[in-house]
Amino acid sequence: MNTEENINYKHGGDERINRIILSTGNVNKPYVVRDIVFATAKIEVNLFDPANNPNELLADVAYKLKETAYEYGANAVINCHFEHEHIGDNIFEIFAYGTVVQFTQSTIGG
């Protein structure tokens, strides 16, 4: 299961939200910037235990970004950044942010 499938499967797979694109960079499509969005999560786990998949552990905060973009009627969250703070034995706070964009239609020759 890839990271996108982990994010979507974990939350019941609402197809409208699943279609929202998350990218740590830009996208090669014309778009309009809607807003900057933020999401947080707190997890209690040993991130370095081989039994734990970090992609699954971070799926909650990634899905929150998608939910917020959906509320804007947007298509993607680009230039996403994910940061963490270790605040105790196996407790991590995850902070994510990105730019919500809505794709625009382009016309031939302009």
PyMOL CGO cylinders between C-alpha atoms (Angstrom):
from pymol import cmd
from pymol.cgo import CYLINDER

trace = [
    CYLINDER, 0.00, 0.00, 0.00, 1.52, 3.36, -1.00, 0.3, 1, 1, 1, 1, 1, 1,
    CYLINDER, 1.52, 3.36, -1.00, 1.41, 6.51, 1.14, 0.3, 1, 1, 1, 1, 1, 1,
    CYLINDER, 1.41, 6.51, 1.14, -1.66, 7.92, -0.63, 0.3, 1, 1, 1, 1, 1, 1,
    CYLINDER, -1.66, 7.92, -0.63, -3.53, 4.65, -0.11, 0.3, 1, 1, 1, 1, 1, 1,
    CYLINDER, -3.53, 4.65, -0.11, -2.56, 4.71, 3.59, 0.3, 1, 1, 1, 1, 1, 1,
    CYLINDER, -2.56, 4.71, 3.59, -3.95, 8.23, 3.99, 0.3, 1, 1, 1, 1, 1, 1,
    CYLINDER, -3.95, 8.23, 3.99, -7.20, 7.46, 2.17, 0.3, 1, 1, 1, 1, 1, 1,
    CYLINDER, -7.20, 7.46, 2.17, -7.79, 3.97, 3.58, 0.3, 1, 1, 1, 1, 1, 1,
    CYLINDER, -7.79, 3.97, 3.58, -7.26, 5.01, 7.18, 0.3, 1, 1, 1, 1, 1, 1,
    CYLINDER, -7.26, 5.01, 7.18, -10.09, 7.54, 7.01, 0.3, 1, 1, 1, 1, 1, 1,
    CYLINDER, -10.09, 7.54, 7.01, -12.75, 5.62, 5.16, 0.3, 1, 1, 1, 1, 1, 1,
    CYLINDER, -12.75, 5.62, 5.16, -11.76, 6.80, 1.73, 0.3, 1, 1, 1, 1, 1, 1,
    CYLINDER, -11.76, 6.80, 1.73, -14.17, 9.69, 1.03, 0.3, 1, 1, 1, 1, 1, 1,
    CYLINDER, -14.17, 9.69, 1.03, -13.55, 9.87, -2.71, 0.3, 1, 1, 1, 1, 1, 1,
    CYLINDER, -13.55, 9.87, -2.71, -13.96, 13.66, -2.92, 0.3, 1, 1, 1, 1, 1, 1,
    CYLINDER, -13.96, 13.66, -2.92, -11.27, 14.17, -0.29, 0.3, 1, 1, 1, 1, 1, 1,
    CYLINDER, -11.27, 14.17, -0.29, -9.09, 11.38, -1.70, 0.3, 1, 1, 1, 1, 1, 1,
    CYLINDER, -9.09, 11.38, -1.70, -8.82, 13.30, -4.99, 0.3, 1, 1, 1, 1, 1, 1,
    CYLINDER, -8.82, 13.30, -4.99, -7.10, 16.24, -3.26, 0.3, 1, 1, 1, 1, 1, 1,
    CYLINDER, -7.10, 16.24, -3.26, -3.41, 16.25, -4.20, 0.3, 1, 1, 1, 1, 1, 1,
    CYLINDER, -3.41, 16.25, -4.20, -0.70, 16.73, -1.57, 0.3, 1, 1, 1, 1, 1, 1,
    CYLINDER, -0.70, 16.73, -1.57, 2.72, 17.79, -2.83, 0.3, 1, 1, 1, 1, 1, 1,
    CYLINDER, 2.72, 17.79, -2.83, 5.92, 18.85, -1.10, 0.3, 1, 1, 1, 1, 1, 1,
    CYLINDER, 5.92, 18.85, -1.10, 6.72, 20.91, -4.20, 0.3, 1, 1, 1, 1, 1, 1,
    CYLINDER, 6.72, 20.91, -4.20, 4.92, 22.86, -6.87, 0.3, 1, 1, 1, 1, 1, 1,
    CYLINDER, 4.92, 22.86, -6.87, 2.60, 21.38, -9.54, 0.3, 1, 1, 1, 1, 1, 1,
    CYLINDER, 2.60, 21.38, -9.54, 2.82, 21.87, -13.29, 0.3, 1, 1, 1, 1, 1, 1,
    CYLINDER, 2.82, 21.87, -13.29, -0.75, 23.13, -13.75, 0.3, 1, 1, 1, 1, 1, 1,
    CYLINDER, -0.75, 23.13, -13.75, -2.20, 26.63, -13.75, 0.3, 1, 1, 1, 1, 1, 1,
    CYLINDER, -2.20, 26.63, -13.75, -3.79, 27.43, -10.40, 0.3, 1, 1, 1, 1, 1, 1,
    CYLINDER, -3.79, 27.43, -10.40, -5.12, 30.14, -8.12, 0.3, 1, 1, 1, 1, 1, 1,
    CYLINDER, -5.12, 30.14, -8.12, -3.83, 30.32, -4.55, 0.3, 1, 1, 1, 1, 1, 1,
    CYLINDER, -3.83, 30.32, -4.55, -6.70, 30.10, -2.08, 0.3, 1, 1, 1, 1, 1, 1,
    CYLINDER, -6.70, 30.10, -2.08, -4.99, 30.17, 1.32, 0.3, 1, 1, 1, 1, 1, 1,
    CYLINDER, -4.99, 30.17, 1.32, -2.33, 28.74, 3.60, 0.3, 1, 1, 1, 1, 1, 1,
    CYLINDER, -2.33, 28.74, 3.60, -3.52, 25.86, 5.79, 0.3, 1, 1, 1, 1, 1, 1,
    CYLINDER, -3.52, 25.86, 5.79, -2.20, 24.20, 8.92, 0.3, 1, 1, 1, 1, 1, 1,
    CYLINDER, -2.20, 24.20, 8.92, -2.80, 20.86, 10.61, 0.3, 1, 1, 1, 1, 1, 1,
    CYLINDER, -2.80, 20.86, 10.61, -1.51, 19.28, 13.81, 0.3, 1, 1, 1, 1, 1, 1,
    CYLINDER, -1.51, 19.28, 13.81, -1.51, 15.89, 15.45, 0.3, 1, 1, 1, 1, 1, 1,
    CYLINDER, -1.51, 15.89, 15.45, -0.05, 14.34, 18.58, 0.3, 1, 1, 1, 1, 1, 1,
    CYLINDER, -0.05, 14.34, 18.58, 1.06, 10.73, 18.47, 0.3, 1, 1, 1, 1, 1, 1,
    CYLINDER, 1.06, 10.73, 18.47, 2.42, 8.49, 21.17, 0.3, 1, 1, 1, 1, 1, 1,
    CYLINDER, 2.42, 8.49, 21.17, 4.65, 5.89, 19.58, 0.3, 1, 1, 1, 1, 1, 1,
    CYLINDER, 4.65, 5.89, 19.58, 8.25, 4.84, 19.13, 0.3, 1, 1, 1, 1, 1, 1,
    CYLINDER, 8.25, 4.84, 19.13, 8.90, 6.13, 15.60, 0.3, 1, 1, 1, 1, 1, 1,
    CYLINDER, 8.90, 6.13, 15.60, 12.05, 4.05, 15.35, 0.3, 1, 1, 1, 1, 1, 1,
    CYLINDER, 12.05, 4.05, 15.35, 10.42, 0.72, 16.17, 0.3, 1, 1, 1, 1, 1, 1,
    CYLINDER, 10.42, 0.72, 16.17, 10.66, -1.34, 12.95, 0.3, 1, 1, 1, 1, 1, 1,
    CYLINDER, 10.66, -1.34, 12.95, 7.07, -2.52, 13.51, 0.3, 1, 1, 1, 1, 1, 1,
    CYLINDER, 7.07, -2.52, 13.51, 5.79, 1.06, 13.00, 0.3, 1, 1, 1, 1, 1, 1,
    CYLINDER, 5.79, 1.06, 13.00, 5.33, 2.48, 9.51, 0.3, 1, 1, 1, 1, 1, 1,
    CYLINDER, 5.33, 2.48, 9.51, 5.96, 6.26, 9.63, 0.3, 1, 1, 1, 1, 1, 1,
    CYLINDER, 5.96, 6.26, 9.63, 3.73, 6.78, 6.57, 0.3, 1, 1, 1, 1, 1, 1,
    CYLINDER, 3.73, 6.78, 6.57, 0.78, 5.30, 8.44, 0.3, 1, 1, 1, 1, 1, 1,
    CYLINDER, 0.78, 5.30, 8.44, 1.60, 7.24, 11.60, 0.3, 1, 1, 1, 1, 1, 1,
    CYLINDER, 1.60, 7.24, 11.60, 1.59, 10.55, 9.72, 0.3, 1, 1, 1, 1, 1, 1,
    CYLINDER, 1.59, 10.55, 9.72, -1.55, 9.78, 7.73, 0.3, 1, 1, 1, 1, 1, 1,
    CYLINDER, -1.55, 9.78, 7.73, -3.83, 11.65, 10.17, 0.3, 1, 1, 1, 1, 1, 1,
    CYLINDER, -3.83, 11.65, 10.17, -2.14, 15.00, 9.74, 0.3, 1, 1, 1, 1, 1, 1,
    CYLINDER, -2.14, 15.00, 9.74, -1.88, 14.55, 5.95, 0.3, 1, 1, 1, 1, 1, 1,
    CYLINDER, -1.88, 14.55, 5.95, -5.59, 13.75, 5.75, 0.3, 1, 1, 1, 1, 1, 1,
    CYLINDER, -5.59, 13.75, 5.75, -6.39, 16.88, 7.80, 0.3, 1, 1, 1, 1, 1, 1,
    CYLINDER, -6.39, 16.88, 7.80, -4.64, 18.96, 5.13, 0.3, 1, 1, 1, 1, 1, 1,
    CYLINDER, -4.64, 18.96, 5.13, -6.77, 17.29, 2.46, 0.3, 1, 1, 1, 1, 1, 1,
    CYLINDER, -6.77, 17.29, 2.46, -9.98, 17.88, 4.46, 0.3, 1, 1, 1, 1, 1, 1,
    CYLINDER, -9.98, 17.88, 4.46, -9.20, 21.57, 4.79, 0.3, 1, 1, 1, 1, 1, 1,
    CYLINDER, -9.20, 21.57, 4.79, -8.46, 21.89, 1.07, 0.3, 1, 1, 1, 1, 1, 1,
    CYLINDER, -8.46, 21.89, 1.07, -11.78, 20.18, 0.32, 0.3, 1, 1, 1, 1, 1, 1,
    CYLINDER, -11.78, 20.18, 0.32, -13.59, 22.74, 2.49, 0.3, 1, 1, 1, 1, 1, 1,
    CYLINDER, -13.59, 22.74, 2.49, -12.14, 25.45, 0.22, 0.3, 1, 1, 1, 1, 1, 1,
    CYLINDER, -12.14, 25.45, 0.22, -13.32, 23.62, -2.89, 0.3, 1, 1, 1, 1, 1, 1,
    CYLINDER, -13.32, 23.62, -2.89, -9.67, 23.33, -3.89, 0.3, 1, 1, 1, 1, 1, 1,
    CYLINDER, -9.67, 23.33, -3.89, -7.78, 20.66, -5.80, 0.3, 1, 1, 1, 1, 1, 1,
    CYLINDER, -7.78, 20.66, -5.80, -4.44, 20.47, -4.01, 0.3, 1, 1, 1, 1, 1, 1,
    CYLINDER, -4.44, 20.47, -4.01, -2.20, 21.48, -1.14, 0.3, 1, 1, 1, 1, 1, 1,
    CYLINDER, -2.20, 21.48, -1.14, 1.24, 22.29, -2.53, 0.3, 1, 1, 1, 1, 1, 1,
    CYLINDER, 1.24, 22.29, -2.53, 4.60, 23.06, -0.97, 0.3, 1, 1, 1, 1, 1, 1,
    CYLINDER, 4.60, 23.06, -0.97, 3.61, 21.01, 2.09, 0.3, 1, 1, 1, 1, 1, 1,
    CYLINDER, 3.61, 21.01, 2.09, 5.98, 20.95, 5.02, 0.3, 1, 1, 1, 1, 1, 1,
    CYLINDER, 5.98, 20.95, 5.02, 5.89, 18.49, 7.89, 0.3, 1, 1, 1, 1, 1, 1,
    CYLINDER, 5.89, 18.49, 7.89, 7.71, 19.18, 11.14, 0.3, 1, 1, 1, 1, 1, 1,
    CYLINDER, 7.71, 19.18, 11.14, 7.81, 17.37, 14.45, 0.3, 1, 1, 1, 1, 1, 1,
    CYLINDER, 7.81, 17.37, 14.45, 8.64, 18.05, 18.05, 0.3, 1, 1, 1, 1, 1, 1,
    CYLINDER, 8.64, 18.05, 18.05, 9.65, 15.29, 20.45, 0.3, 1, 1, 1, 1, 1, 1,
    CYLINDER, 9.65, 15.29, 20.45, 8.00, 16.24, 23.77, 0.3, 1, 1, 1, 1, 1, 1,
    CYLINDER, 8.00, 16.24, 23.77, 8.57, 13.21, 25.94, 0.3, 1, 1, 1, 1, 1, 1,
    CYLINDER, 8.57, 13.21, 25.94, 9.06, 9.47, 25.94, 0.3, 1, 1, 1, 1, 1, 1,
    CYLINDER, 9.06, 9.47, 25.94, 7.61, 8.43, 22.59, 0.3, 1, 1, 1, 1, 1, 1,
    CYLINDER, 7.61, 8.43, 22.59, 5.33, 11.48, 22.29, 0.3, 1, 1, 1, 1, 1, 1,
    CYLINDER, 5.33, 11.48, 22.29, 5.56, 13.56, 19.13, 0.3, 1, 1, 1, 1, 1, 1,
    CYLINDER, 5.56, 13.56, 19.13, 3.68, 16.63, 17.97, 0.3, 1, 1, 1, 1, 1, 1,
    CYLINDER, 3.68, 16.63, 17.97, 3.36, 16.86, 14.21, 0.3, 1, 1, 1, 1, 1, 1,
    CYLINDER, 3.36, 16.86, 14.21, 2.84, 20.23, 12.54, 0.3, 1, 1, 1, 1, 1, 1,
    CYLINDER, 2.84, 20.23, 12.54, 2.02, 20.45, 8.83, 0.3, 1, 1, 1, 1, 1, 1,
    CYLINDER, 2.02, 20.45, 8.83, 1.28, 23.35, 6.53, 0.3, 1, 1, 1, 1, 1, 1,
    CYLINDER, 1.28, 23.35, 6.53, 0.92, 24.08, 2.85, 0.3, 1, 1, 1, 1, 1, 1,
    CYLINDER, 0.92, 24.08, 2.85, -0.66, 26.29, 0.20, 0.3, 1, 1, 1, 1, 1, 1,
    CYLINDER, -0.66, 26.29, 0.20, -4.21, 25.46, -0.89, 0.3, 1, 1, 1, 1, 1, 1,
    CYLINDER, -4.21, 25.46, -0.89, -4.67, 25.89, -4.65, 0.3, 1, 1, 1, 1, 1, 1,
    CYLINDER, -4.67, 25.89, -4.65, -7.52, 25.54, -7.09, 0.3, 1, 1, 1, 1, 1, 1,
    CYLINDER, -7.52, 25.54, -7.09, -6.65, 24.51, -10.63, 0.3, 1, 1, 1, 1, 1, 1,
    CYLINDER, -6.65, 24.51, -10.63, -7.76, 26.83, -13.42, 0.3, 1, 1, 1, 1, 1, 1,
    CYLINDER, -7.76, 26.83, -13.42, -8.74, 25.97, -16.96, 0.3, 1, 1, 1, 1, 1, 1,
    CYLINDER, -8.74, 25.97, -16.96, -6.26, 26.94, -19.63, 0.3, 1, 1, 1, 1, 1, 1,
    CYLINDER, -6.26, 26.94, -19.63, -7.16, 27.73, -23.21, 0.3, 1, 1, 1, 1, 1, 1,
    CYLINDER, -7.16, 27.73, -23.21, -5.18, 26.88, -26.32, 0.3, 1, 1, 1, 1, 1, 1,
    CYLINDER, -5.18, 26.88, -26.32, -2.91, 29.77, -27.21, 0.3, 1, 1, 1, 1, 1, 1,
    CYLINDER, -2.91, 29.77, -27.21, -3.50, 31.76, -24.08, 0.3, 1, 1, 1, 1, 1, 1,
]
cmd.load_cgo(trace, "trace")
